[in-house]
Amino acid sequence: MSVEDRKREAGYAAVDRYVVDGTCIGLGTGTTARWAIERVGERVAAGERIAAVATSGVTEALCRERNIPLAGLMDREIAVAIDGADEVAPDFALTKGGGGALFREKAVALAAQRFVVVVTEEKLVERLGRFPTPVEIVPYSAGWVERELARLGPQAIARRGGDAPYVTDNGNWIFDCTFGRIEDAALLDAHIRAIHGVVGCGLFVGLADDVIVAGAEGVRTLAAAAP
């Protein structure tokens, strides 16, 4: 089974296990979350009344293509949010933002009654830090933020969109920061977010309720380890 097949398994499983007809849900951004969108589209086409809060312009477009009704953040109660992750630690701390939607993804995860993460098994890590930590910043403050991030020890590289800086749906830039092995994700997240000019950090700590993993042995739901 290919990695794409496993992503499909994880996305479909999350929707079938957690999404109920007549509810509003959050839909994430990325290659695994896309399969959750596909499954919701199938269920809407079959007559179910499911609305979605999208975490990015890309997800909004996919929802419109599949005739999934859209709602704004806080327009309705979000029963469950389904999204992928770039890394998942045993205590369910996450690295997210590889797709550039980390600010809206965290907003939807915070607003949802339940946050379900869908990944393939290679995203499971002992400690976060193998994948660069995305940090969304106000462009005006780029120089200041880069200097302050350097005090925390990382190499911060501005993400590019061709020849120009990558611009998020919020009009901001992203720094991808290499911290190495992260021993205390909550503490690092607090230090990063305290820097003036930082809009959001791709460390998601204490947010995930369930993690669905697709691997060689099929789909399983993880239990969180103690921090």
Residue frames as a rotation matrix with the C-alpha (Angstrom) as fourth column:
MET 1
0.578 0.816 0.000 0.00
0.816 -0.578 0.000 0.00
0.000 0.000 -1.000 0.00
SER 2
-0.182 -0.658 0.730 1.38
0.624 -0.652 -0.431 3.41
0.760 0.377 0.529 -0.98
VAL 3
-0.854 -0.166 -0.494 1.79
0.493 -0.561 -0.665 6.37
-0.167 -0.811 0.561 1.39
GLU 4
-0.800 0.600 0.005 -1.06
-0.543 -0.729 0.417 8.11
0.254 0.331 0.909 -0.45
ASP 5
-0.123 0.759 -0.640 -3.31
0.040 0.648 0.761 5.10
0.992 0.068 -0.110 0.15
ARG 6
-0.376 -0.077 -0.923 -2.48
0.876 0.294 -0.381 5.28
0.301 -0.953 -0.043 3.86
LYS 7
-0.991 0.062 -0.120 -3.25
-0.024 -0.957 -0.290 8.99
-0.133 -0.285 0.949 3.96
ARG 8
-0.448 0.878 -0.170 -6.62
-0.522 -0.102 0.847 8.20
0.726 0.468 0.504 2.41
GLU 9
-0.120 0.374 -0.919 -7.27
0.532 0.806 0.259 5.51
0.839 -0.458 -0.296 5.02
ALA 10
-0.705 -0.220 -0.674 -6.49
0.706 -0.309 -0.638 7.88
-0.068 -0.925 0.373 7.89
GLY 11
-0.937 0.346 -0.043 -8.60
-0.349 -0.929 0.123 10.74
0.003 0.130 0.991 6.49
TYR 12
-0.273 0.876 -0.398 -11.58
-0.344 0.297 0.891 8.53
0.898 0.380 0.220 5.73
ALA 13
-0.278 0.131 -0.952 -11.39
0.717 0.688 -0.115 6.80
0.639 -0.714 -0.285 9.12
ALA 14
-0.926 -0.112 -0.361 -11.45
0.339 -0.666 -0.664 10.11
-0.166 -0.737 0.655 11.00
VAL 15
-0.702 0.709 -0.066 -14.54
-0.663 -0.616 0.425 11.33
0.261 0.342 0.903 9.16
ASP 16
-0.110 0.706 -0.700 -16.40
-0.169 0.681 0.713 8.04
0.979 0.197 0.044 9.53
ARG 17
-0.338 -0.085 -0.937 -15.60
0.783 0.527 -0.330 7.75
0.522 -0.845 -0.111 13.24
TYR 18
-0.670 -0.121 -0.732 -16.11
0.648 -0.576 -0.498 11.32
-0.362 -0.808 0.465 14.39
VAL 19
-0.940 0.304 -0.157 -18.33
-0.342 -0.854 0.393 13.27
-0.015 0.423 0.906 11.97
VAL 20
-0.540 0.835 0.109 -22.08
0.600 0.472 -0.646 13.19
-0.590 -0.284 -0.756 12.60
ASP 21
-0.403 0.521 0.753 -24.81
0.752 -0.281 0.596 14.31
0.522 0.806 -0.278 10.20
GLY 22
0.618 0.761 0.194 -26.13
0.577 -0.608 0.545 17.78
0.533 -0.225 -0.815 10.99
THR 23
0.590 -0.469 -0.657 -22.93
0.568 -0.337 0.751 19.13
-0.574 -0.816 0.067 12.56
CYS 24
0.889 -0.457 0.032 -20.30
-0.333 -0.691 -0.642 21.72
0.315 0.560 -0.766 11.70
ILE 25
0.720 -0.694 -0.012 -16.70
0.609 0.624 0.490 20.54
-0.332 -0.360 0.872 11.58
GLY 26
0.503 -0.672 -0.544 -13.23
-0.608 -0.722 0.331 21.98
-0.615 0.164 -0.771 11.07
LEU 27
0.895 -0.234 0.381 -11.27
0.421 0.728 -0.541 20.79
-0.150 0.645 0.750 8.06
GLY 28
0.364 -0.868 -0.337 -7.50
0.096 -0.325 0.941 21.11
-0.927 -0.375 -0.035 7.92
THR 29
0.756 -0.260 -0.601 -4.93
-0.650 -0.408 -0.641 21.76
-0.079 0.875 -0.477 5.23
GLY 30
-0.273 -0.944 0.185 -2.47
-0.840 0.327 0.432 19.33
-0.469 -0.037 -0.883 3.71
THR 31
-0.530 -0.064 -0.845 -2.11
-0.726 0.548 0.414 16.07
0.437 0.834 -0.338 1.88
THR 32
-0.908 0.262 -0.327 -3.72
0.370 0.866 -0.336 13.88
0.195 -0.426 -0.884 4.55
ALA 33
-0.554 0.732 -0.398 -6.45
0.041 -0.453 -0.891 16.33
-0.832 -0.509 0.221 5.55
ARG 34
-0.602 0.311 -0.735 -7.40
-0.792 -0.351 0.500 16.50
-0.103 0.883 0.457 1.86
TRP 35
-0.789 0.304 -0.533 -8.70
0.051 0.898 0.436 12.93
0.612 0.317 -0.725 2.11
ALA 36
-0.665 0.610 -0.431 -10.93
0.570 0.040 -0.821 13.92
-0.483 -0.792 -0.374 5.01
ILE 37
-0.472 0.472 -0.745 -12.35
-0.543 -0.821 -0.175 16.65
-0.694 0.322 0.644 2.76
GLU 38
-0.743 0.165 -0.648 -12.95
-0.540 0.424 0.727 14.07
0.395 0.890 -0.226 0.03
ARG 39
-0.792 0.442 -0.422 -14.86
0.542 0.827 -0.151 11.83
0.282 -0.349 -0.894 2.43
VAL 40
-0.529 0.628 -0.571 -16.98
0.222 -0.547 -0.807 14.71
-0.819 -0.554 0.150 3.77
GLY 41
-0.581 0.276 -0.766 -17.78
-0.759 -0.524 0.387 15.62
-0.295 0.806 0.514 0.16
GLU 42
-0.823 0.270 -0.501 -18.99
-0.059 0.836 0.546 12.07
0.566 0.479 -0.672 -0.48
ARG 43
-0.659 0.578 -0.482 -21.24
0.737 0.367 -0.567 12.16
-0.151 -0.728 -0.668 2.56
VAL 44
-0.499 0.477 -0.724 -22.66
-0.228 -0.878 -0.421 15.58
-0.836 -0.044 0.547 1.63
ALA 45
-0.700 0.197 -0.687 -23.36
-0.698 0.019 0.716 14.27
0.154 0.980 0.125 -1.87
ALA 46
-0.777 0.399 -0.486 -25.22
0.354 0.917 0.185 11.36
0.520 -0.028 -0.854 -0.26
GLY 47
0.137 0.944 0.301 -27.53
0.294 -0.329 0.897 13.83
0.946 -0.035 -0.323 1.50
GLU 48
0.140 -0.116 -0.983 -25.90
0.989 0.061 0.133 14.51
0.045 -0.991 0.123 4.86
ARG 49
0.800 0.204 0.565 -25.98
0.191 -0.978 0.083 18.05
0.569 0.042 -0.821 6.27
ILE 50
0.375 -0.781 -0.499 -22.38
0.863 0.097 0.496 18.76
-0.339 -0.616 0.710 7.18
ALA 51
0.941 -0.156 0.301 -20.89
-0.022 -0.913 -0.407 22.27
0.338 0.376 -0.863 7.19
ALA 52
0.371 -0.896 -0.244 -17.19
0.920 0.390 -0.033 23.05
0.125 -0.212 0.969 7.48
VAL 53
0.893 -0.345 -0.289 -14.90
-0.246 -0.912 0.327 25.75
-0.377 -0.221 -0.900 8.81
ALA 54
0.773 -0.620 0.134 -11.87
0.470 0.417 -0.778 25.75
0.427 0.664 0.614 6.51
THR 55
0.584 -0.640 -0.500 -8.33
0.481 -0.223 0.848 26.41
-0.654 -0.736 0.177 7.74
SER 56
-0.547 -0.787 -0.286 -7.01
0.175 -0.442 0.880 27.89
-0.819 0.432 0.379 4.48
GLY 57
-0.020 0.465 -0.885 -7.95
-0.826 -0.507 -0.247 29.24
-0.563 0.726 0.394 1.09
VAL 58
-0.740 -0.306 -0.599 -6.88
-0.606 0.690 0.396 25.92
0.292 0.656 -0.696 -0.42
THR 59
-0.900 0.436 0.010 -9.27
0.366 0.768 -0.526 24.03
-0.237 -0.470 -0.850 1.85
GLU 60
-0.211 0.839 -0.502 -12.06
-0.253 -0.543 -0.801 26.51
-0.944 -0.043 0.327 1.10
ALA 61
-0.256 0.058 -0.965 -11.60
-0.960 -0.133 0.247 25.87
-0.114 0.989 0.089 -2.61
LEU 62
-0.932 -0.111 -0.345 -11.66
-0.167 0.977 0.135 22.09
0.322 0.184 -0.929 -2.13
CYS 63
-0.671 0.741 -0.038 -14.85
0.314 0.237 -0.919 22.38
-0.672 -0.629 -0.392 -0.08
ARG 64
-0.071 0.652 -0.755 -16.53
-0.636 -0.613 -0.470 24.48
-0.769 0.447 0.458 -2.75
GLU 65
-0.572 -0.210 -0.793 -15.54
-0.792 0.393 0.468 21.97
0.214 0.895 -0.391 -5.44
ARG 66
-0.879 0.191 -0.437 -17.22
0.235 0.971 -0.050 19.24
0.415 -0.147 -0.898 -3.40
ASN 67
-0.132 0.914 0.384 -20.28
-0.102 -0.398 0.912 21.34
0.986 0.081 0.146 -2.48
ILE 68
-0.197 0.001 -0.980 -19.48
0.929 0.319 -0.187 21.30
0.313 -0.948 -0.064 1.24
PRO 69
0.703 0.503 0.503 -21.22
0.336 -0.858 0.389 24.30
0.627 -0.104 -0.772 2.88
LEU 70
-0.387 -0.921 -0.046 -18.76
0.597 -0.212 -0.774 26.69
0.703 -0.327 0.632 4.51
ALA 71
0.823 0.538 -0.181 -19.06
0.480 -0.489 0.728 28.53
0.303 -0.686 -0.661 7.82
GLY 72
0.216 -0.745 0.631 -16.87
-0.313 -0.665 -0.678 31.17
0.925 -0.052 -0.377 9.40
LEU 73
-0.624 -0.514 -0.589 -14.93
0.426 0.408 -0.808 30.64
0.655 -0.754 -0.035 12.60
MET 74
-0.920 0.292 -0.261 -17.37
0.205 -0.210 -0.956 30.89
-0.333 -0.933 0.133 15.54
ASP 75
-0.576 0.789 -0.212 -20.42
-0.717 -0.364 0.595 31.13
0.392 0.495 0.775 13.25
ARG 76
0.618 0.725 -0.304 -21.42
-0.493 0.658 0.569 27.71
0.613 -0.201 0.764 14.55
GLU 77
0.460 -0.433 0.775 -20.23
-0.686 0.381 0.620 25.31
-0.564 -0.817 -0.122 17.20
ILE 78
0.055 -0.537 -0.842 -17.45
-0.837 0.435 -0.332 23.12
0.545 0.723 -0.425 15.78
ALA 79
0.890 0.388 0.238 -18.09
-0.455 0.739 0.496 19.55
0.016 -0.550 0.835 16.91
VAL 80
0.527 -0.762 0.377 -14.77
0.447 0.625 0.639 18.18
-0.723 -0.168 0.670 15.70
ALA 81
0.605 -0.466 -0.645 -11.75
-0.759 -0.583 -0.291 19.46
-0.241 0.666 -0.706 13.76
ILE 82
0.741 -0.372 0.559 -9.76
0.410 0.910 0.063 17.04
-0.532 0.182 0.827 11.60
ASP 83
0.782 -0.554 -0.285 -6.26
-0.621 -0.657 -0.427 17.95
0.049 0.510 -0.858 10.47
GLY 84
0.695 -0.635 -0.338 -2.88
0.419 0.739 -0.528 16.45
0.585 0.225 0.779 9.68
ALA 85
0.851 -0.524 -0.027 0.51
-0.275 -0.489 0.827 17.09
-0.446 -0.697 -0.561 11.29
ASP 86
0.510 -0.771 -0.382 4.16
-0.597 0.003 -0.802 17.15
0.620 0.637 -0.459 10.29
GLU 87
-0.659 -0.652 -0.374 5.23
-0.129 0.588 -0.799 15.47
0.741 -0.478 -0.472 13.54
VAL 88
0.584 0.775 0.240 3.43
-0.447 0.060 0.892 13.79
0.677 -0.629 0.382 16.45
ALA 89
-0.599 -0.763 0.244 5.20
-0.595 0.220 -0.773 13.13
0.536 -0.608 -0.585 19.77
PRO 90
-0.683 0.307 -0.663 4.01
0.444 0.895 -0.042 10.44
0.581 -0.323 -0.747 22.23
ASP 91
-0.638 0.453 -0.623 2.29
0.548 -0.302 -0.780 13.07
-0.541 -0.839 -0.056 24.41
PHE 92
0.254 0.759 0.600 0.43
0.954 -0.094 -0.285 14.35
-0.160 0.645 -0.748 21.30
ALA 93
0.168 -0.317 -0.933 2.52
-0.087 -0.948 0.306 17.52
-0.982 0.030 -0.187 21.02
LEU 94
0.593 0.183 0.784 2.56
0.716 0.327 -0.617 18.38
-0.369 0.927 0.063 17.33
THR 95
-0.629 -0.560 -0.540 4.57
0.059 -0.726 0.685 20.23
-0.775 0.399 0.489 14.73
LYS 96
0.282 0.747 0.602 2.23
0.834 0.120 -0.539 21.77
-0.475 0.654 -0.589 12.15
GLY 97
0.546 0.043 -0.837 2.41
-0.135 -0.981 -0.139 24.44
-0.827 0.189 -0.530 9.48
GLY 98
-0.499 -0.749 0.435 4.27
0.318 0.309 0.897 22.73
-0.806 0.586 0.084 6.66
GLY 99
-0.180 0.545 0.819 1.35
0.982 0.054 0.180 23.74
0.054 0.837 -0.545 4.45
GLY 100
-0.829 -0.312 0.464 1.52
0.343 -0.939 -0.017 27.35
0.441 0.145 0.886 5.64
ALA 101
-0.026 0.941 0.337 -1.84
-0.052 -0.338 0.940 27.41
0.998 0.007 0.058 7.45
LEU 102
-0.570 -0.302 -0.764 -0.67
0.597 0.486 -0.638 27.10
0.564 -0.820 -0.097 11.06
PHE 103
-0.969 0.201 0.145 -2.42
-0.247 -0.763 -0.597 30.21
-0.009 -0.614 0.789 12.42
ARG 104
-0.158 0.977 -0.144 -5.87
-0.932 -0.100 0.348 29.27
0.325 0.190 0.926 11.14
GLU 105
-0.066 0.083 -0.994 -5.30
-0.002 0.996 0.084 25.60
0.998 0.008 -0.065 11.93
LYS 106
-0.846 -0.278 -0.455 -4.64
0.435 0.132 -0.891 26.46
0.307 -0.952 0.009 15.58
ALA 107
-0.764 0.624 0.163 -7.64
-0.645 -0.730 -0.227 28.80
-0.022 -0.278 0.960 15.71
VAL 108
0.095 0.829 -0.551 -9.95
-0.727 0.436 0.531 26.03
0.680 0.350 0.644 14.50
ALA 109
-0.280 -0.271 -0.921 -8.35
0.317 0.880 -0.355 23.42
0.906 -0.391 -0.160 16.78
LEU 110
-0.994 -0.109 -0.031 -8.87
0.071 -0.383 -0.921 25.71
0.088 -0.917 0.388 19.79
ALA 111
-0.522 0.853 0.027 -12.50
-0.853 -0.521 -0.012 26.37
0.004 -0.030 1.000 18.88
ALA 112
-0.113 0.490 -0.864 -13.43
-0.463 0.744 0.482 22.73
0.879 0.454 0.143 18.26
GLN 113
0.641 0.411 0.648 -14.93
-0.767 0.300 0.568 20.51
0.039 -0.861 0.508 20.92
ARG 114
0.608 -0.478 0.634 -12.61
0.146 0.852 0.502 17.73
-0.780 -0.213 0.588 19.75
PHE 115
0.411 -0.581 -0.702 -9.40
-0.889 -0.427 -0.167 17.89
-0.203 0.692 -0.692 17.71
VAL 116
0.719 -0.095 0.688 -8.51
0.128 0.992 0.004 14.75
-0.683 0.086 0.725 15.74
VAL 117
0.083 -0.802 -0.591 -5.12
-0.843 -0.373 0.388 14.44
-0.532 0.466 -0.707 14.03
VAL 118
0.908 0.218 0.357 -4.65
0.014 0.837 -0.547 12.16
-0.418 0.502 0.757 11.03
VAL 119
0.194 -0.921 -0.337 -1.17
-0.928 -0.284 0.242 11.01
-0.318 0.266 -0.910 10.01
THR 120
0.748 -0.175 -0.640 0.79
-0.158 0.890 -0.428 8.17
0.644 0.421 0.638 8.49
GLU 121
0.901 -0.238 -0.363 3.19
0.434 0.481 0.762 6.29
-0.007 -0.844 0.536 10.73
GLU 122
-0.001 -0.976 0.216 6.37
0.902 -0.094 -0.421 8.04
0.431 0.195 0.881 9.54
LYS 123
0.095 0.100 0.990 5.10
-0.084 -0.991 0.108 11.25
0.992 -0.094 -0.085 11.21
LEU 124
0.964 0.236 -0.122 5.44
0.081 0.180 0.980 9.68
0.253 -0.955 0.154 14.67
VAL 125
0.060 -0.979 0.193 8.58
-0.080 -0.198 -0.977 10.85
0.995 0.043 -0.090 16.51
GLU 126
-0.035 -0.171 -0.985 10.09
0.915 0.392 -0.101 10.40
0.403 -0.904 0.142 19.97
ARG 127
-0.114 -0.010 -0.993 10.60
0.559 -0.827 -0.055 14.17
-0.821 -0.562 0.100 20.31
LEU 128
0.892 0.414 0.183 9.61
0.400 -0.532 -0.746 17.07
-0.212 0.738 -0.641 18.07
GLY 129
0.450 -0.707 -0.545 12.31
-0.347 -0.701 0.623 18.90
-0.823 -0.092 -0.561 16.13
ARG 130
-0.318 -0.536 0.782 13.20
0.546 0.571 0.613 16.68
-0.775 0.622 0.110 13.21
PHE 131
0.109 0.457 0.883 10.86
0.943 -0.328 0.053 18.79
0.314 0.827 -0.466 11.05
PRO 132
-0.852 -0.441 0.281 11.56
0.353 -0.882 -0.313 22.56
0.386 -0.167 0.907 11.11
THR 133
-0.272 0.746 -0.608 9.23
0.826 -0.144 -0.546 24.56
-0.495 -0.650 -0.577 13.34
PRO 134
-0.292 0.212 0.933 7.18
0.705 -0.612 0.360 27.04
0.647 0.762 0.029 11.27
VAL 135
-0.356 0.169 -0.919 6.72
0.704 -0.598 -0.383 30.49
-0.614 -0.783 0.094 12.79
GLU 136
0.186 0.497 0.847 4.33
0.896 -0.439 0.060 32.99
0.402 0.748 -0.527 11.22
ILE 137
-0.373 -0.470 -0.800 5.51
0.750 -0.660 0.038 36.58
-0.545 -0.586 0.599 11.50
VAL 138
0.795 0.513 -0.324 4.49
0.284 -0.787 -0.548 40.11
-0.536 0.343 -0.771 10.57
PRO 139
0.531 -0.630 0.567 6.75
0.784 0.110 -0.612 41.09
0.323 0.768 0.552 7.60
TYR 140
0.662 -0.262 0.702 7.60
-0.233 -0.962 -0.140 44.52
0.712 -0.071 -0.699 9.07
SER 141
0.658 -0.339 0.672 9.13
-0.728 -0.057 0.684 42.79
-0.193 -0.939 -0.285 12.11
ALA 142
0.922 -0.210 -0.327 11.13
0.036 0.884 -0.467 40.19
0.387 0.419 0.822 10.19
GLY 143
0.047 -0.991 0.122 14.55
-0.125 -0.127 -0.984 41.49
0.991 0.031 -0.130 11.19
TRP 144
-0.188 -0.043 0.981 13.65
-0.945 -0.266 -0.192 41.79
0.269 -0.963 0.009 14.85
VAL 145
0.762 0.553 0.336 12.01
-0.623 0.768 0.148 38.36
-0.176 -0.322 0.930 14.98
GLU 146
0.709 -0.560 -0.427 14.97
0.074 0.662 -0.746 36.73
0.701 0.497 0.511 13.27
ARG 147
-0.263 -0.853 0.451 17.35
-0.441 -0.310 -0.842 38.26
0.858 -0.420 -0.294 15.83
GLU 148
-0.049 0.325 0.945 15.21
-0.998 0.018 -0.058 37.19
-0.036 -0.946 0.323 18.78
LEU 149
0.927 0.348 -0.141 14.77
-0.364 0.925 -0.107 33.67
0.093 0.151 0.984 17.41
ALA 150
0.295 -0.905 -0.308 18.55
-0.090 0.295 -0.951 33.40
0.951 0.308 0.005 17.14
ARG 151
-0.301 -0.356 0.884 18.72
-0.877 -0.261 -0.404 33.95
0.374 -0.897 -0.234 20.91
LEU 152
0.520 0.574 0.633 16.76
-0.751 0.660 0.018 30.70
-0.407 -0.484 0.774 21.26
GLY 153
-0.180 -0.808 0.561 19.37
-0.362 0.585 0.726 28.91
-0.915 -0.072 -0.398 19.18
PRO 154
0.410 0.365 0.836 17.76
0.482 0.691 -0.538 28.09
-0.775 0.623 0.107 15.84
GLN 155
-0.904 -0.427 -0.031 18.64
0.165 -0.415 0.895 28.78
-0.395 0.803 0.446 12.28
ALA 156
0.098 0.981 -0.168 15.61
0.219 -0.186 -0.958 30.65
-0.971 0.057 -0.232 10.93
ILE 157
-0.903 -0.344 0.256 15.08
0.294 -0.061 0.954 30.51
-0.313 0.937 0.156 7.18
ALA 158
-0.313 0.813 -0.491 12.38
-0.602 -0.570 -0.560 32.60
-0.735 0.120 0.668 5.51
ARG 159
-0.145 0.357 0.923 10.12
0.537 0.812 -0.230 30.36
-0.831 0.462 -0.310 3.47
ARG 160
-0.783 -0.209 -0.586 10.04
-0.342 -0.642 0.686 31.26
-0.520 0.738 0.431 -0.20
GLY 161
0.341 0.834 0.433 7.23
0.276 0.352 -0.894 31.24
-0.899 0.425 -0.110 -2.75
GLY 162
0.735 -0.249 0.631 9.34
0.635 -0.071 -0.769 31.28
0.236 0.966 0.106 -5.88
ASP 163
-0.220 -0.873 0.435 11.56
0.617 -0.470 -0.631 34.37
0.755 0.130 0.642 -5.95
ALA 164
-0.184 0.260 0.948 9.53
-0.520 -0.844 0.131 36.19
0.834 -0.469 0.290 -3.27
PRO 165
-0.892 -0.082 0.445 8.78
-0.445 0.341 -0.828 35.39
-0.084 -0.937 -0.340 0.39
TYR 166
-0.617 0.731 -0.292 5.97
0.563 0.669 0.484 32.90
0.549 0.134 -0.825 0.95
VAL 167
-0.779 0.440 0.448 2.85
-0.568 -0.798 -0.203 34.83
0.268 -0.412 0.871 1.99
THR 168
-0.874 0.486 -0.003 0.20
0.414 0.740 -0.531 33.20
-0.256 -0.465 -0.848 4.18
ASP 169
-0.176 0.913 0.367 -3.56
0.820 -0.071 0.568 33.66
0.545 0.401 -0.736 3.82
ASN 170
0.587 0.368 -0.721 -3.20
0.762 -0.554 0.336 36.30
-0.276 -0.747 -0.605 6.55
GLY 171
0.880 -0.280 0.383 -0.65
0.029 -0.774 -0.633 38.33
0.474 0.568 -0.673 4.56
ASN 172
0.683 -0.644 0.346 2.27
-0.590 -0.207 0.780 37.28
-0.431 -0.737 -0.522 6.75
TRP 173
0.115 -0.738 -0.665 5.58
-0.759 0.367 -0.538 35.47
0.641 0.566 -0.518 6.24
ILE 174
0.991 0.127 0.039 6.84
-0.124 0.779 0.615 32.19
0.048 -0.614 0.788 7.65
PHE 175
-0.038 -0.996 0.081 10.23
-0.969 0.017 -0.248 31.41
0.246 -0.088 -0.965 9.17
ASP 176
0.824 0.153 -0.546 11.13
-0.076 0.984 0.161 27.71
0.562 -0.091 0.822 9.27
CYS 177
0.319 -0.659 0.681 13.27
-0.914 -0.404 0.037 27.26
0.251 -0.634 -0.731 12.37
THR 178
0.348 -0.315 -0.883 15.67
0.052 0.947 -0.317 24.40
0.936 0.064 0.346 13.09
PHE 179
0.471 -0.097 0.877 15.87
-0.843 -0.344 0.414 23.83
0.261 -0.934 -0.243 16.85
GLY 180
-0.676 -0.588 -0.444 17.02
-0.423 0.803 -0.419 20.22
0.603 -0.095 -0.792 16.81
ARG 181
-0.401 0.505 -0.765 15.51
0.616 0.766 0.183 17.87
0.678 -0.398 -0.618 19.38
ILE 182
-0.277 0.418 0.865 12.87
-0.511 -0.827 0.236 19.77
0.814 -0.377 0.442 21.38
GLU 183
-0.832 -0.132 -0.539 12.76
0.325 0.670 -0.667 18.60
0.449 -0.730 -0.515 24.98
ASP 184
-0.476 0.695 -0.539 10.01
0.575 -0.218 -0.789 20.96
-0.666 -0.685 -0.296 26.21
ALA 185
-0.558 0.286 0.779 7.66
0.749 -0.230 0.621 21.95
0.357 0.930 -0.086 23.38
ALA 186
0.538 0.830 -0.145 5.34
0.808 -0.459 0.370 23.96
0.241 -0.316 -0.918 25.65
LEU 187
0.347 -0.494 -0.797 8.19
0.478 -0.638 0.604 26.10
-0.807 -0.591 0.015 27.00
LEU 188
-0.725 -0.644 0.244 9.66
0.512 -0.266 0.817 26.71
-0.461 0.717 0.523 23.54
ASP 189
-0.166 0.768 0.619 6.23
0.874 -0.176 0.453 27.61
0.456 0.616 -0.642 22.17
ALA 190
0.708 0.444 -0.549 5.79
0.680 -0.640 0.358 30.19
-0.192 -0.627 -0.755 24.95
HIS 191
-0.105 -0.839 -0.534 9.22
0.395 -0.528 0.752 31.74
-0.913 -0.132 0.387 24.27
ILE 192
-0.759 -0.181 0.626 8.55
0.648 -0.113 0.753 32.00
-0.065 0.977 0.203 20.55
ARG 193
0.098 0.912 0.397 5.08
0.853 -0.282 0.438 33.50
0.512 0.296 -0.806 20.90
ALA 194
0.514 0.036 -0.857 6.42
0.676 -0.631 0.379 36.09
-0.527 -0.775 -0.349 23.34
ILE 195
-0.624 -0.780 0.034 8.54
0.607 -0.457 0.650 37.66
-0.492 0.427 0.759 20.58
HIS 196
0.115 0.653 -0.748 6.94
-0.110 -0.740 -0.663 40.84
-0.987 0.159 -0.014 19.25
GLY 197
-0.226 -0.123 -0.966 6.06
-0.942 -0.226 0.249 40.27
-0.249 0.966 -0.065 15.61
VAL 198
-0.998 -0.030 -0.062 5.31
-0.042 0.978 0.202 36.57
0.055 0.204 -0.977 15.94
VAL 199
-0.282 0.957 -0.071 1.72
-0.898 -0.237 0.370 35.82
0.337 0.168 0.926 14.94
GLY 200
0.783 0.551 0.290 1.72
-0.615 0.757 0.221 32.10
-0.098 -0.352 0.931 15.57
CYS 201
-0.376 -0.912 0.163 3.93
-0.895 0.403 0.192 29.08
-0.241 -0.074 -0.968 16.16
GLY 202
0.076 0.374 -0.924 3.66
-0.731 0.652 0.203 25.64
0.678 0.660 0.323 14.61
LEU 203
-0.920 -0.272 -0.282 4.08
0.005 0.711 -0.703 23.87
0.392 -0.648 -0.653 17.96
PHE 204
0.070 0.986 0.152 0.65
-0.599 -0.081 0.797 22.61
0.798 -0.147 0.585 19.02
VAL 205
-0.857 -0.436 -0.275 0.79
-0.010 0.547 -0.837 21.48
0.515 -0.715 -0.473 22.65
GLY 206
-0.850 0.526 -0.045 -2.16
0.151 0.161 -0.975 20.16
-0.505 -0.835 -0.216 24.65
LEU 207
-0.411 0.707 -0.575 -4.60
-0.835 -0.545 -0.074 20.49
-0.366 0.450 0.815 21.75
ALA 208
-0.456 0.206 -0.866 -4.94
-0.598 0.649 0.469 17.04
0.659 0.732 -0.173 20.15
ASP 209
0.153 0.601 0.784 -7.57
-0.940 0.332 -0.071 14.74
-0.304 -0.727 0.616 21.64
ASP 210
0.631 0.081 0.771 -7.07
0.056 0.987 -0.150 11.78
-0.774 0.138 0.618 19.30
VAL 211
-0.194 -0.706 -0.681 -4.43
-0.863 -0.207 0.461 10.72
-0.466 0.677 -0.569 16.79
ILE 212
0.786 0.440 0.435 -5.37
-0.128 0.804 -0.581 8.34
-0.605 0.401 0.688 13.98
VAL 213
-0.192 -0.947 -0.259 -2.40
-0.739 -0.035 0.673 6.63
-0.646 0.321 -0.693 12.33
ALA 214
0.922 0.374 -0.095 -2.39
-0.334 0.651 -0.682 4.66
-0.194 0.661 0.725 9.10
GLY 215
-0.084 -0.996 0.027 0.48
-0.900 0.088 0.427 2.23
-0.427 0.012 -0.904 8.64
ALA 216
-0.669 -0.306 -0.678 1.47
-0.639 0.702 0.314 -1.18
0.380 0.643 -0.665 7.38
GLU 217
-0.934 0.308 -0.183 -0.84
0.358 0.823 -0.442 -2.87
0.014 -0.478 -0.878 9.88
GLY 218
-0.068 0.966 0.251 -3.88
0.856 -0.073 0.512 -0.73
0.513 0.250 -0.821 9.05
VAL 219
-0.129 0.156 0.979 -5.48
-0.184 -0.974 0.131 2.18
0.974 -0.164 0.155 10.90
ARG 220
-0.081 0.097 -0.992 -5.18
0.904 0.427 -0.032 2.58
0.420 -0.899 -0.122 14.66
THR 221
0.630 0.296 0.718 -6.02
-0.050 -0.907 0.417 5.22
0.775 -0.298 -0.557 17.24
LEU 222
-0.374 -0.893 -0.252 -3.21
0.318 0.132 -0.939 6.15
0.871 -0.431 0.234 19.61
ALA 223
0.772 0.425 -0.473 -3.40
0.591 -0.203 0.781 6.75
0.236 -0.882 -0.408 23.33
ALA 224
0.534 -0.576 0.619 -1.46
-0.313 -0.814 -0.488 9.77
0.786 0.067 -0.615 24.56
ALA 225
0.015 -0.634 -0.773 1.54
0.790 0.481 -0.379 9.14
0.613 -0.606 0.508 26.77
ALA 226
0.737 0.167 -0.655 2.06
0.608 -0.586 0.535 11.23
-0.294 -0.793 -0.534 29.89
PRO 227
0.848 -0.438 0.299 4.08
-0.148 -0.736 -0.661 14.40
0.509 0.516 -0.689 29.15
